[in-house]
Amino acid sequence: MAARILAVLLFATLAHCGGPSGSAYDDSPPPPPEIPNTKAYPAPSNLTCSTGSALTYTSFGSSFLLKYCRSCHSSSVVGADRRGATVGANFDSAVDAQVWRSTILGRISGGKKMPPAGDIDAPDLKAAKDWLGCGAPSAPE
């Protein structure tokens, strides 16, 4: 009987060796990655969209964000290299652009001047306002 109790206690102890869920010892599989919606999120009412715009993250947004924003606003940029960019305000993906589009548009339109290092070329600025105003679509609809 004592051996049986000892075996049950040993089993219970070993079963919980992994630690509480979410700890560094958690061996459960990670949740599946979130698959981004390929259609634009509905644009806030303060954004305007030009009829017939064909700009997407692939055709315009990715290169725009790389050229003007990601030197500070990227998950791969940390510490002082972010030059004051809010931690978590990263523009690494189409989903990031959709989430932050209203803020990006406000900043490039004269709110808090962005990028701080220089002006955005006029054609790029016009295209960015159109792309962001249309919801920053990631792919053609």
C-alpha positions in Angstrom: 0.0 0.0 0.0 2.8 2.4 0.9 4.5 1.6 -2.4 1.3 2.4 -4.3 0.9 5.8 -2.5 4.5 6.6 -3.2 4.1 5.7 -6.9 1.0 7.9 -7.2 2.8 10.8 -5.5 5.8 10.4 -7.7 3.6 10.3 -10.8 1.7 13.4 -9.7 5.0 15.2 -9.1 6.5 14.3 -12.4 3.3 15.2 -14.3 3.6 18.7 -13.0 7.3 19.1 -13.7 6.6 21.2 -16.7 5.5 24.1 -14.5 2.4 26.2 -14.8 1.0 26.8 -18.3 2.7 29.8 -20.0 5.9 29.4 -18.0 9.4 28.9 -19.5 8.9 25.1 -18.9 5.6 24.9 -20.8 6.0 22.2 -23.4 2.6 22.6 -25.0 2.6 23.6 -28.6 2.4 27.3 -29.4 -0.9 28.6 -30.8 -1.2 28.7 -34.5 0.0 31.9 -36.2 -2.7 34.4 -36.9 -3.4 34.5 -40.6 -3.9 38.1 -41.7 -6.9 39.1 -43.5 -5.9 39.9 -47.1 -8.7 42.5 -47.5 -8.3 46.0 -46.1 -9.7 46.6 -42.6 -12.5 49.2 -42.8 -10.9 52.6 -42.8 -11.7 55.0 -40.0 -14.1 57.8 -41.0 -11.4 60.4 -40.9 -9.5 58.7 -43.8 -10.5 59.2 -47.4 -10.0 56.8 -50.3 -9.6 57.7 -53.9 -12.0 55.7 -56.1 -10.2 53.1 -58.1 -7.0 53.0 -56.1 -5.0 49.9 -56.9 -2.2 50.4 -54.3 -1.5 47.5 -52.0 1.1 46.6 -49.4 2.9 44.6 -51.9 2.8 47.1 -54.7 3.5 50.2 -52.6 3.2 50.0 -48.8 6.1 47.7 -48.1 8.7 49.7 -50.0 7.2 53.0 -48.6 7.5 51.8 -45.0 11.0 50.5 -45.6 12.2 53.7 -47.2 10.7 56.2 -44.7 9.7 54.3 -41.4 11.4 51.0 -40.7 14.8 52.5 -39.7 13.1 53.2 -36.4 9.7 51.4 -36.5 10.8 47.8 -36.8 10.8 44.9 -34.4 14.4 44.3 -35.3 15.4 47.9 -34.1 15.9 48.1 -30.4 17.0 50.6 -27.7 18.5 53.9 -28.7 18.5 52.8 -32.4 14.7 53.4 -32.4 15.5 57.1 -31.9 12.4 57.6 -29.7 10.0 55.4 -31.6 7.4 53.9 -29.3 8.3 50.2 -28.5 5.7 48.1 -30.2 5.0 50.7 -33.0 6.5 48.4 -35.6 5.6 48.5 -39.3 7.0 45.2 -40.4 4.0 43.7 -42.1 0.8 44.4 -43.9 -1.2 43.8 -40.7 1.0 46.3 -38.8 0.3 48.9 -41.5 -3.4 48.3 -41.2 -3.4 48.5 -37.5 -1.3 51.7 -37.4 -2.6 53.3 -40.6 -4.5 56.1 -39.0 -1.5 57.1 -36.8 0.9 56.8 -39.7 -1.4 59.0 -41.9 -1.6 61.6 -39.1 2.1 61.7 -38.7 3.0 62.0 -42.3 0.3 64.6 -42.8 1.8 67.1 -40.4 0.8 66.0 -36.9 4.0 65.0 -35.3 6.4 65.3 -38.3 7.5 62.0 -39.6 9.9 60.9 -40.6 12.0 63.3 -38.4 15.1 63.0 -40.6 13.6 64.5 -43.8 10.6 65.0 -46.0 8.7 62.4 -47.9 8.9 62.9 -51.7 5.6 64.5 -52.9 4.6 61.5 -55.2 5.2 59.1 -52.3 3.3 61.2 -49.9 0.3 61.4 -52.2 0.4 57.7 -52.8 0.8 56.9 -49.1 -2.2 59.1 -48.2 -4.2 57.2 -50.8 -3.1 53.8 -49.8 -3.6 54.4 -46.0 -6.9 56.2 -46.7 -8.2 53.1 -48.5 -7.4 51.0 -45.5 -3.8 50.0 -46.3 -5.0 46.9 -48.3 -2.5 44.1 -48.3 -3.6 42.5 -51.6 -5.9 43.3 -54.5 -9.6 42.6 -53.8 
